[in-house]
Amino acid sequence: MIVDAHQHFWRYSPRAYPWIDETMRVLRRDFLPADLEPLIRAEHVDRTIAVQACQTTEETEWLLQLAGEHRFIAGVIGWLDLQADDVEARVERLARNRKLVGVRHVVQSEPDDAFMLRPAFGRGIAALGRHGLPYDILIYPRHLPVAVDFVEHFDAQTFVLDHLAKPDIRSRAIDAWARDLRRLAQHPHVWCKVSGLVTEADWQRWTAEDLEPYLDVAFDCFGPGRLIAGSDWPVSTLAADYSRTMSVLRDYLQRRTPQEREAVLGGNAQRVWKRAFGSSG
């Protein structure tokens, strides 16, 4: 089974998605399952994980509705207020839907670089752990040292780092990011999505060769047993169509064993998000 473990849907409105600025105006429209389904079929992708792009429970509930209507959407990584006083009840309510497979907060946009270390946020993470829900970490490279401290507080919690922490591929910055990524990867309860790289490169002129050093670091840090493929569609369309986005990792994996390719392209996703694929995955 091939899994695209990171894609989005939205009904666009400027108020709901203010992060889609003028440089991203091609994203200022609806992106729905009917848009994605022919693309994944052409690339022989079997299932996807839909990820929140708006920090409201209303969007999460809508994504869960879509997952119930479209078999190819295996699960949803949603949002809820992890700092709420009644966070336990909120997690419990959403977790009743088996399509909810994880939670994410857009930490990269928080003014406080140490946001993840707030006690109230930690209580929310603990609540996720009690319900067996992984947490997606969305950060920039400067947040990686904080992320190391963060995951050390929750050694029984499953974490998934999104987009390799968004290395600055456009500027070819790699050394500090690689050092800090390696520290995070030393924690075996942290997994990593190989996703979103094309939009961290030069949107108009990137090549697969530009991305290879970052993929090399990712495999060196996490190994094929903890890396998970994702497209970041439709954000990825800023730099490439769906086919070209997916081909970057697929082509890179040709130098790996069949077992390693299977793990990164689908097996690892099934292991992390057991609620979506069944405990045997």
Secondary structure as a PSIPRED ss2 file (coil, helix, strand):
# PSIPRED VFORMAT (PSIPRED V4.0)

   1 M C   1.000  0.000  0.000
   2 I C   1.000  0.000  0.000
   3 V E   0.000  0.000  1.000
   4 D E   0.000  0.000  1.000
   5 A E   0.000  0.000  1.000
   6 H E   0.000  0.000  1.000
   7 Q E   0.000  0.000  1.000
   8 H C   1.000  0.000  0.000
   9 F C   1.000  0.000  0.000
  10 W E   0.000  0.000  1.000
  11 R C   1.000  0.000  0.000
  12 Y C   1.000  0.000  0.000
  13 S C   1.000  0.000  0.000
  14 P C   1.000  0.000  0.000
  15 R C   1.000  0.000  0.000
  16 A C   1.000  0.000  0.000
  17 Y C   1.000  0.000  0.000
  18 P C   1.000  0.000  0.000
  19 W C   1.000  0.000  0.000
  20 I C   1.000  0.000  0.000
  21 D C   1.000  0.000  0.000
  22 E H   0.000  1.000  0.000
  23 T H   0.000  1.000  0.000
  24 M H   0.000  1.000  0.000
  25 R H   0.000  1.000  0.000
  26 V H   0.000  1.000  0.000
  27 L H   0.000  1.000  0.000
  28 R C   1.000  0.000  0.000
  29 R C   1.000  0.000  0.000
  30 D C   1.000  0.000  0.000
  31 F E   0.000  0.000  1.000
  32 L C   1.000  0.000  0.000
  33 P H   0.000  1.000  0.000
  34 A H   0.000  1.000  0.000
  35 D H   0.000  1.000  0.000
  36 L H   0.000  1.000  0.000
  37 E H   0.000  1.000  0.000
  38 P H   0.000  1.000  0.000
  39 L H   0.000  1.000  0.000
  40 I H   0.000  1.000  0.000
  41 R H   0.000  1.000  0.000
  42 A H   0.000  1.000  0.000
  43 E C   1.000  0.000  0.000
  44 H C   1.000  0.000  0.000
  45 V C   1.000  0.000  0.000
  46 D C   1.000  0.000  0.000
  47 R E   0.000  0.000  1.000
  48 T E   0.000  0.000  1.000
  49 I E   0.000  0.000  1.000
  50 A E   0.000  0.000  1.000
  51 V E   0.000  0.000  1.000
  52 Q C   1.000  0.000  0.000
  53 A C   1.000  0.000  0.000
  54 C C   1.000  0.000  0.000
  55 Q C   1.000  0.000  0.000
  56 T C   1.000  0.000  0.000
  57 T H   0.000  1.000  0.000
  58 E H   0.000  1.000  0.000
  59 E H   0.000  1.000  0.000
  60 T H   0.000  1.000  0.000
  61 E H   0.000  1.000  0.000
  62 W H   0.000  1.000  0.000
  63 L H   0.000  1.000  0.000
  64 L H   0.000  1.000  0.000
  65 Q H   0.000  1.000  0.000
  66 L H   0.000  1.000  0.000
  67 A H   0.000  1.000  0.000
  68 G H   0.000  1.000  0.000
  69 E H   0.000  1.000  0.000
  70 H C   1.000  0.000  0.000
  71 R C   1.000  0.000  0.000
  72 F C   1.000  0.000  0.000
  73 I E   0.000  0.000  1.000
  74 A E   0.000  0.000  1.000
  75 G E   0.000  0.000  1.000
  76 V E   0.000  0.000  1.000
  77 I E   0.000  0.000  1.000
  78 G E   0.000  0.000  1.000
  79 W C   1.000  0.000  0.000
  80 L C   1.000  0.000  0.000
  81 D C   1.000  0.000  0.000
  82 L C   1.000  0.000  0.000
  83 Q C   1.000  0.000  0.000
  84 A C   1.000  0.000  0.000
  85 D C   1.000  0.000  0.000
  86 D C   1.000  0.000  0.000
  87 V H   0.000  1.000  0.000
  88 E H   0.000  1.000  0.000
  89 A H   0.000  1.000  0.000
  90 R H   0.000  1.000  0.000
  91 V H   0.000  1.000  0.000
  92 E H   0.000  1.000  0.000
  93 R H   0.000  1.000  0.000
  94 L H   0.000  1.000  0.000
  95 A H   0.000  1.000  0.000
  96 R C   1.000  0.000  0.000
  97 N C   1.000  0.000  0.000
  98 R C   1.000  0.000  0.000
  99 K C   1.000  0.000  0.000
 100 L E   0.000  0.000  1.000
 101 V E   0.000  0.000  1.000
 102 G E   0.000  0.000  1.000
 103 V E   0.000  0.000  1.000
 104 R E   0.000  0.000  1.000
 105 H E   0.000  0.000  1.000
 106 V C   1.000  0.000  0.000
 107 V H   0.000  1.000  0.000
 108 Q H   0.000  1.000  0.000
 109 S H   0.000  1.000  0.000
 110 E C   1.000  0.000  0.000
 111 P C   1.000  0.000  0.000
 112 D C   1.000  0.000  0.000
 113 D C   1.000  0.000  0.000
 114 A C   1.000  0.000  0.000
 115 F H   0.000  1.000  0.000
 116 M H   0.000  1.000  0.000
 117 L H   0.000  1.000  0.000
 118 R C   1.000  0.000  0.000
 119 P H   0.000  1.000  0.000
 120 A H   0.000  1.000  0.000
 121 F H   0.000  1.000  0.000
 122 G H   0.000  1.000  0.000
 123 R H   0.000  1.000  0.000
 124 G H   0.000  1.000  0.000
 125 I H   0.000  1.000  0.000
 126 A H   0.000  1.000  0.000
 127 A H   0.000  1.000  0.000
 128 L H   0.000  1.000  0.000
 129 G H   0.000  1.000  0.000
 130 R H   0.000  1.000  0.000
 131 H C   1.000  0.000  0.000
 132 G C   1.000  0.000  0.000
 133 L C   1.000  0.000  0.000
 134 P C   1.000  0.000  0.000
 135 Y E   0.000  0.000  1.000
 136 D E   0.000  0.000  1.000
 137 I E   0.000  0.000  1.000
 138 L C   1.000  0.000  0.000
 139 I C   1.000  0.000  0.000
 140 Y C   1.000  0.000  0.000
 141 P H   0.000  1.000  0.000
 142 R H   0.000  1.000  0.000
 143 H H   0.000  1.000  0.000
 144 L H   0.000  1.000  0.000
 145 P H   0.000  1.000  0.000
 146 V H   0.000  1.000  0.000
 147 A H   0.000  1.000  0.000
 148 V H   0.000  1.000  0.000
 149 D H   0.000  1.000  0.000
 150 F H   0.000  1.000  0.000
 151 V H   0.000  1.000  0.000
 152 E H   0.000  1.000  0.000
 153 H C   1.000  0.000  0.000
 154 F C   1.000  0.000  0.000
 155 D C   1.000  0.000  0.000
 156 A C   1.000  0.000  0.000
 157 Q C   1.000  0.000  0.000
 158 T C   1.000  0.000  0.000
 159 F E   0.000  0.000  1.000
 160 V E   0.000  0.000  1.000
 161 L E   0.000  0.000  1.000
 162 D H   0.000  1.000  0.000
 163 H H   0.000  1.000  0.000
 164 L H   0.000  1.000  0.000
 165 A H   0.000  1.000  0.000
 166 K C   1.000  0.000  0.000
 167 P C   1.000  0.000  0.000
 168 D C   1.000  0.000  0.000
 169 I C   1.000  0.000  0.000
 170 R C   1.000  0.000  0.000
 171 S C   1.000  0.000  0.000
 172 R C   1.000  0.000  0.000
 173 A C   1.000  0.000  0.000
 174 I C   1.000  0.000  0.000
 175 D H   0.000  1.000  0.000
 176 A H   0.000  1.000  0.000
 177 W H   0.000  1.000  0.000
 178 A H   0.000  1.000  0.000
 179 R H   0.000  1.000  0.000
 180 D H   0.000  1.000  0.000
 181 L H   0.000  1.000  0.000
 182 R H   0.000  1.000  0.000
 183 R H   0.000  1.000  0.000
 184 L H   0.000  1.000  0.000
 185 A H   0.000  1.000  0.000
 186 Q C   1.000  0.000  0.000
 187 H C   1.000  0.000  0.000
 188 P C   1.000  0.000  0.000
 189 H C   1.000  0.000  0.000
 190 V E   0.000  0.000  1.000
 191 W E   0.000  0.000  1.000
 192 C E   0.000  0.000  1.000
 193 K E   0.000  0.000  1.000
 194 V E   0.000  0.000  1.000
 195 S C   1.000  0.000  0.000
 196 G C   1.000  0.000  0.000
 197 L C   1.000  0.000  0.000
 198 V C   1.000  0.000  0.000
 199 T C   1.000  0.000  0.000
 200 E C   1.000  0.000  0.000
 201 A C   1.000  0.000  0.000
 202 D C   1.000  0.000  0.000
 203 W C   1.000  0.000  0.000
 204 Q C   1.000  0.000  0.000
 205 R C   1.000  0.000  0.000
 206 W C   1.000  0.000  0.000
 207 T C   1.000  0.000  0.000
 208 A H   0.000  1.000  0.000
 209 E H   0.000  1.000  0.000
 210 D H   0.000  1.000  0.000
 211 L H   0.000  1.000  0.000
 212 E H   0.000  1.000  0.000
 213 P H   0.000  1.000  0.000
 214 Y H   0.000  1.000  0.000
 215 L H   0.000  1.000  0.000
 216 D H   0.000  1.000  0.000
 217 V H   0.000  1.000  0.000
 218 A H   0.000  1.000  0.000
 219 F H   0.000  1.000  0.000
 220 D H   0.000  1.000  0.000
 221 C H   0.000  1.000  0.000
 222 F H   0.000  1.000  0.000
 223 G C   1.000  0.000  0.000
 224 P C   1.000  0.000  0.000
 225 G C   1.000  0.000  0.000
 226 R C   1.000  0.000  0.000
 227 L E   0.000  0.000  1.000
 228 I E   0.000  0.000  1.000
 229 A E   0.000  0.000  1.000
 230 G C   1.000  0.000  0.000
 231 S C   1.000  0.000  0.000
 232 D C   1.000  0.000  0.000
 233 W E   0.000  0.000  1.000
 234 P C   1.000  0.000  0.000
 235 V H   0.000  1.000  0.000
 236 S H   0.000  1.000  0.000
 237 T H   0.000  1.000  0.000
 238 L H   0.000  1.000  0.000
 239 A C   1.000  0.000  0.000
 240 A C   1.000  0.000  0.000
 241 D C   1.000  0.000  0.000
 242 Y H   0.000  1.000  0.000
 243 S H   0.000  1.000  0.000
 244 R H   0.000  1.000  0.000
 245 T H   0.000  1.000  0.000
 246 M H   0.000  1.000  0.000
 247 S H   0.000  1.000  0.000
 248 V H   0.000  1.000  0.000
 249 L H   0.000  1.000  0.000
 250 R H   0.000  1.000  0.000
 251 D H   0.000  1.000  0.000
 252 Y H   0.000  1.000  0.000
 253 L H   0.000  1.000  0.000
 254 Q C   1.000  0.000  0.000
 255 R C   1.000  0.000  0.000
 256 R C   1.000  0.000  0.000
 257 T C   1.000  0.000  0.000
 258 P H   0.000  1.000  0.000
 259 Q H   0.000  1.000  0.000
 260 E H   0.000  1.000  0.000
 261 R H   0.000  1.000  0.000
 262 E H   0.000  1.000  0.000
 263 A H   0.000  1.000  0.000
 264 V H   0.000  1.000  0.000
 265 L H   0.000  1.000  0.000
 266 G H   0.000  1.000  0.000
 267 G H   0.000  1.000  0.000
 268 N H   0.000  1.000  0.000
 269 A H   0.000  1.000  0.000
 270 Q H   0.000  1.000  0.000
 271 R H   0.000  1.000  0.000
 272 V H   0.000  1.000  0.000
 273 W C   1.000  0.000  0.000
 274 K H   0.000  1.000  0.000
 275 R H   0.000  1.000  0.000
 276 A H   0.000  1.000  0.000
 277 F H   0.000  1.000  0.000
 278 G C   1.000  0.000  0.000
 279 S C   1.000  0.000  0.000
 280 S C   1.000  0.000  0.000
 281 G C   1.000  0.000  0.000
